[in-house]
Amino acid sequence: MLQLRHVTSINDLTVDEIEMIFSLAQRYLKDLRDPNVPHRIGRSISDAQGSVLASLFYEPSTRTRLSFETAMLRLGGKSISSADPATSSAAKGESLADTVRVASNYADVLVIRHPRDGAAKLAATYASVPVINGGDGAHEHPTQTLCDLFTLVQEGKSLKHLNVAIQGDLKGSRTIHSFVYALARFNANIMLMPAKGMDLPHHVDWRLKNEFNCRMLPRTRNEKDNTSVDAVYVTSDKPHQLSLISDVDTKVKKGIDAMYVTRFQKERWTDKSQDYPTIDSRFLKDRKFSKTALLHPLPRVGELDISLDSDPRAAYFRQAAFGVPIRMALIALILGFDRERALKRYDGGFRHDDRVFYDQAPGLGIRCANKNCIVHDTSEGKHARNRFHMITGPSPRLRCYYCETDIETFAIANKKTKHYDTDSALLRAAIDKHEREILIFAHATDAEAAGFSLPKRRRKAASA
C-alpha cells in the first residue's frame, strides 16, 4: 500500500523524484501526443479508471484547474470541482479543514487553491487522501514550477548550471518562490530583476543563502540598461564554494538560458497602481538573449508584448500545454498507477535535518507573523495550531509550519519556573530539556502580560 503523499511545496519532492515526474511526463507526451500539435496531449488512457480528482479552488484559475482536470480525464479517471467559493459551503462559513475532511470521502486526490498562505499545508493536515497545492496565497505553486522546469528541458536546456533571469513581482508571486528554490537545487545562477519594491521576501532570500547553498552577489543597476539585474544568486555543487563576480560576468556574457517574466500580482498589493517593467522584441535584441527561452506562467496583463508570440524563443504557450503531461505524471505517481516508479516513500523532500517541532493549541503564545497566513483566517483559526519548526544554528528562528514564514525574535517562557528569556540561542536547549513546559511569545511584553518574568540574573544584567 502506498504511503500517503502530499505536495504542498516544491521541496516536498527530491531532485530524483522531480526527474522521475519528468520521465513519466515525457512518456505520456510521446505516446499520447497530438500528431498535429507536438506539445499537446491528444489521446487518453485508462490507468486511472475508477479514480476521482477533486479541485477545490477558492481563487480564480484557468490553466491550473483545467490542466489538472484534463490530466485526470486523460488518465482515464473522473474529475469533480468546486471552482467558485460563492457557490460552495465556504459562502456559509465552512472551514477549509472541514471541507477537505468531507471531500476526502468523495475523491482520491485533492487539488487546493486558496488566497491564504499555508492553506495547502492546513488542508493536508486534515485530509485522508493526497493533497496537491495548486497555489496558496503568496507562498508557493509547486506544480507550476514542475511545468516551468519541464518546459526548459523540452526547449533543449540542461537544468544544471542554467543562467536564469527573473523579472517582475518577485515578492507577491508564489510561482517565483517555488521556482527559485528549485533552480537553486539544480545549481542555477539566478539573476533577479524585480519591479520597484517587489524584491524576494526576506525569508525566501534567507533560505536561498542559508539552506540552498546560494551566495548573493550584489549588482549595480544601470537605469539606461533594461537588461541589468539587482542581484545574482550563485549556486555551486559544493557547499560554501565561492564564485567571483568576474566569473558571473563571464557566464552572463555567454548568454541567458531562460528569461522568466511574471505579472504584477495586484490581488496581493493594496496599491494597485505600479510602474512595472515590460518585455518586448527590442528588449530581446541584446546578444545575451539570442538563445534564451522566454517563459511566463500566464496570464499576462501587459508586461509581455504580443509581438513576441511568433518569436521561436517564446515558450509560454508550450509551457501552459505541458501542464497536462506534468500533472498526469504527478497524479499517476502519487496514486501509484505507475507502481514501479510510484512515490512510495515520503522522506521530507530535499533535505533531512534535526529541526525541533513546536506545537501549541490555538490561543496560546505566538502566532505566525505573516498576516495572510491561514492561521489568521477567522474560519480556520480554531483548526490551525501554533506550529513552528525550530531552525537552529548561527541564526535561530521559528518557521511557520503552514506558510514557512520565519520569525527571528521571540520570547521563550517556561511554564514551570514562570521565567522567560529573549535569547534565541537558548531555543534548542529549552525545547530539548523542557518541551512540555515551553511556551513561546512574540514579544517580551506578551510574556510579562501572561505572568512570566525574566530570571533574576537577567534582570540584574538588564539594569546594570
Backbone hydrogen bonds, N-H to C=O, Kabsch-Sander energy under -0.5 kcal/mol:
donor,donor_aa,acceptor,acceptor_aa,energy
3,Q,344,K,-0.8
7,V,131,V,-2.5
12,D,9,S,-1.9
13,L,10,I,-1.2
18,I,14,T,-2.3
19,E,15,V,-2.4
20,M,16,D,-1.8
21,I,17,E,-2.4
22,F,18,I,-2.2
23,S,19,E,-2.2
24,L,20,M,-2.1
25,A,21,I,-2.6
26,Q,22,F,-2.5
27,R,23,S,-1.6
28,Y,24,L,-2.4
29,L,25,A,-2.6
30,K,26,Q,-2.1
31,D,27,R,-2.9
32,L,28,Y,-2.7
34,D,37,V,-0.6
34,D,40,R,-2.9
37,V,34,D,-0.8
40,R,37,V,-2.2
42,G,32,L,-3.1
42,G,40,R,-0.5
43,R,32,L,-1.2
45,I,74,R,-3.0
48,A,75,L,-3.5
49,Q,46,S,-1.7
51,S,48,A,-2.7
53,L,78,K,-2.4
54,A,109,V,-2.5
55,S,80,I,-2.2
56,L,54,A,-0.6
56,L,111,V,-3.2
57,F,55,S,-0.7
57,F,82,S,-2.6
58,Y,56,L,-0.6
58,Y,113,R,-3.0
66,L,62,T,-2.2
67,S,63,R,-2.5
68,F,64,T,-2.0
69,E,65,R,-2.5
70,T,66,L,-2.7
71,A,67,S,-2.5
72,M,68,F,-2.1
73,L,69,E,-2.1
74,R,70,T,-3.0
75,L,71,A,-1.4
76,G,73,L,-1.2
77,G,72,M,-2.7
78,K,51,S,-2.7
80,I,53,L,-2.9
82,S,55,S,-3.1
87,T,84,D,-2.1
88,S,85,P,-1.1
91,A,85,P,-0.8
91,A,88,S,-1.6
92,K,89,S,-0.9
93,G,90,A,-1.4
94,E,89,S,-2.3
99,T,95,S,-2.2
100,V,96,L,-2.7
101,R,97,A,-1.4
102,V,98,D,-2.0
103,A,99,T,-3.2
104,S,100,V,-1.8
105,N,102,V,-1.8
106,Y,103,A,-1.5
107,A,103,A,-1.6
108,D,52,V,-3.0
109,V,52,V,-1.0
110,L,130,P,-2.8
111,V,54,A,-2.5
112,I,110,L,-0.5
112,I,132,I,-2.5
113,R,56,L,-2.2
114,H,135,G,-2.1
117,D,372,N,-1.5
119,A,116,R,-1.5
122,L,118,G,-1.9
123,A,119,A,-2.6
124,A,120,A,-2.4
125,T,121,K,-1.4
126,Y,122,L,-1.0
126,Y,123,A,-0.8
127,A,123,A,-1.9
132,I,110,L,-2.8
133,N,7,V,-3.0
134,G,112,I,-3.6
134,G,132,I,-0.7
136,D,140,E,-1.7
137,G,114,H,-2.9
137,G,135,G,-0.5
139,H,136,D,-2.3
140,E,136,D,-0.6
141,H,174,R,-0.7
143,T,133,N,-0.7
144,Q,141,H,-0.7
145,T,141,H,-1.5
146,L,142,P,-1.8
147,C,143,T,-1.8
148,D,144,Q,-2.5
149,L,145,T,-2.8
150,F,146,L,-2.2
151,T,147,C,-2.3
152,L,148,D,-1.9
153,V,149,L,-1.9
154,Q,150,F,-2.6
155,E,151,T,-1.8
156,G,153,V,-1.7
157,K,152,L,-2.7
161,H,186,F,-1.5
162,L,159,L,-0.9
164,V,162,L,-0.7
164,V,189,N,-2.6
165,A,258,A,-2.6
166,I,191,M,-2.8
167,Q,260,Y,-2.9
168,G,193,M,-1.7
170,L,168,G,-1.3
170,L,198,M,-1.6
171,K,198,M,-0.6
173,S,169,D,-0.8
174,R,172,G,-0.8
177,H,173,S,-1.3
178,S,174,R,-1.9
179,F,175,T,-2.2
180,V,176,I,-2.8
181,Y,177,H,-1.4
182,A,178,S,-2.1
183,L,179,F,-2.7
184,A,180,V,-2.2
185,R,181,Y,-1.6
186,F,182,A,-1.1
186,F,183,L,-0.6
187,N,184,A,-1.6
188,A,183,L,-2.3
189,N,162,L,-3.4
190,I,188,A,-0.6
190,I,233,Y,-2.7
191,M,164,V,-3.2
191,M,189,N,-0.6
192,L,190,I,-0.6
192,L,231,A,-2.6
193,M,166,I,-3.0
195,A,168,G,-2.6
198,M,195,A,-2.5
205,D,201,P,-2.4
206,W,202,H,-2.6
207,R,203,H,-1.9
208,L,204,V,-2.3
209,K,205,D,-1.9
210,N,206,W,-2.7
211,E,207,R,-2.8
212,F,207,R,-1.4
214,C,208,L,-1.6
215,R,234,V,-2.0
217,L,232,V,-3.0
219,R,230,D,-2.2
221,R,219,R,-0.6
223,E,221,R,-0.7
225,D,222,N,-2.1
226,N,224,K,-0.7
228,S,225,D,-1.9
230,D,192,L,-2.5
231,A,192,L,-0.9
232,V,217,L,-1.8
233,Y,190,I,-3.0
234,V,215,R,-2.8
234,V,232,V,-0.7
235,T,188,A,-0.6
235,T,233,Y,-0.5
236,S,213,N,-0.8
241,Q,238,K,-1.8
248,V,244,L,-1.8
249,D,245,I,-2.6
250,T,246,S,-2.0
251,K,247,D,-2.0
252,V,248,V,-2.8
253,K,249,D,-2.3
254,K,250,T,-1.3
255,G,251,K,-0.6
255,G,252,V,-1.4
256,I,288,K,-3.2
257,D,163,N,-1.5
257,D,255,G,-0.6
258,A,163,N,-1.7
259,M,293,A,-2.5
260,Y,165,A,-3.3
260,Y,258,A,-0.5
261,V,259,M,-0.6
261,V,295,L,-2.5
262,T,167,Q,-1.8
265,Q,263,R,-0.5
266,K,264,F,-2.1
268,R,265,Q,-2.5
269,W,266,K,-1.1
272,K,270,T,-0.9
274,Q,272,K,-0.6
276,Y,274,Q,-0.5
279,I,303,E,-2.2
284,L,280,D,-1.2
285,K,282,R,-1.4
286,D,283,F,-0.9
289,F,286,D,-2.0
290,S,287,R,-1.9
292,T,289,F,-1.5
293,A,257,D,-2.2
294,L,292,T,-0.6
294,L,313,R,-3.0
295,L,259,M,-3.0
295,L,293,A,-0.7
305,D,279,I,-2.6
308,L,305,D,-1.8
309,D,306,I,-1.6
311,D,308,L,-2.0
314,A,311,D,-1.9
315,A,294,L,-2.6
315,A,313,R,-0.8
316,Y,294,L,-0.5
319,Q,315,A,-2.8
320,A,316,Y,-1.7
321,A,317,F,-1.7
322,F,318,R,-2.2
323,G,320,A,-1.2
324,V,321,A,-1.7
326,I,322,F,-2.0
327,R,323,G,-1.8
328,M,324,V,-2.4
329,A,325,P,-2.3
330,L,326,I,-2.2
331,I,327,R,-2.3
332,A,328,M,-2.6
333,L,329,A,-2.4
334,I,330,L,-2.4
335,L,331,I,-2.5
336,G,332,A,-0.7
337,F,332,A,-2.5
338,D,332,A,-0.8
339,R,337,F,-1.0
341,R,338,D,-1.3
342,A,338,D,-0.6
343,L,333,L,-1.4
344,K,342,A,-2.3
347,D,345,R,-0.7
350,F,11,N,-1.1
351,R,348,G,-0.5
356,V,390,M,-0.8
358,Y,388,F,-3.3
360,Q,386,N,-1.7
364,L,361,A,-1.6
365,G,363,G,-0.5
366,I,440,I,-2.8
371,K,369,A,-0.7
373,C,370,N,-2.0
374,I,117,D,-2.4
376,H,373,C,-2.0
377,D,374,I,-1.5
380,E,377,D,-0.8
381,G,377,D,-2.3
383,H,380,E,-2.0
384,A,380,E,-1.4
385,R,383,H,-0.8
386,N,360,Q,-2.8
387,R,385,R,-1.6
388,F,358,Y,-2.4
389,H,399,R,-2.9
390,M,356,V,-3.3
391,I,389,H,-0.8
391,I,397,R,-2.9
392,T,390,M,-0.9
397,R,391,I,-2.2
398,L,407,I,-2.5
399,R,389,H,-2.7
400,C,398,L,-0.5
400,C,405,T,-2.6
401,Y,387,R,-2.4
404,E,400,C,-1.4
407,I,398,L,-2.7
411,A,441,F,-2.9
412,I,421,D,-3.4
413,A,411,A,-0.6
413,A,439,L,-3.3
414,N,419,H,-3.0
415,K,413,A,-0.6
415,K,437,E,-3.6
418,K,414,N,-2.4
419,H,414,N,-0.6
420,Y,453,S,-1.8
421,D,412,I,-1.8
424,S,422,T,-1.0
426,L,423,D,-2.0
427,L,424,S,-1.7
430,A,426,L,-2.7
431,I,427,L,-2.4
432,D,428,R,-2.8
433,K,429,A,-2.2
434,H,430,A,-2.2
435,E,431,I,-0.6
437,E,434,H,-1.1
438,I,434,H,-1.1
438,I,435,E,-0.6
439,L,413,A,-2.5
441,F,411,A,-2.9
447,A,443,H,-1.6
448,E,444,A,-2.6
449,A,445,T,-2.3
450,A,446,D,-1.2
451,G,448,E,-1.6
452,F,447,A,-2.5
453,S,418,K,-1.9
459,R,455,P,-2.1
460,K,456,K,-2.3
461,A,457,R,-1.9
462,A,458,R,-2.2
463,S,459,R,-1.7
464,A,460,K,-1.1
